[in-house]
Amino acid sequence: MSTLIAATTYTAEEYLALEIASDSRHEYRHGAIIPMTGGTPAHNEITRMLVFLLTADLRKQPYSIFVTDQRL
């Protein structure tokens, strides 16, 4: 379960400043900053293989494969 960083409300600008300086990912939701979980090495290996297989299979199709575990 996610926990809040603090019981205070943040502006979007404050969130962006904190997120840029942070080593980990967070989500901004209605003024709250919520830590996001990171992937494990095993999870990343499974993701890598699935992306490889799907990309090879969909090579001549009008589709793109994106990995969702990324920080924006």
C-alpha positions, 0 to 999 in steps of 0.5 A, a space after each residue: 500500500 502507498 504511504 504519503 510522504 507528509 500530511 501536507 498538501 503540495 502544489 504541482 510546482 512544489 511536487 515537480 521541484 521535489 521530484 527532480 531532486 529525488 532519487 526515487 519516483 513519486 506520484 502527485 495526486 490531489 496535492 499529495 505526494 505518493 512514493 511509487 514502487 520500483 521494479 526488481 531485477 527479475 521483473 526487469 528481465 521478464 519485461 525485457 524479454 516480453 518487449 523483445 518478443 513482442 517487438 519481433 512479432 509485431 515488426 511489420 505491424 503498425 504498433 509500438 511497444 513501450 515499457 511502463 516502468 519509467 520516470 517521466 
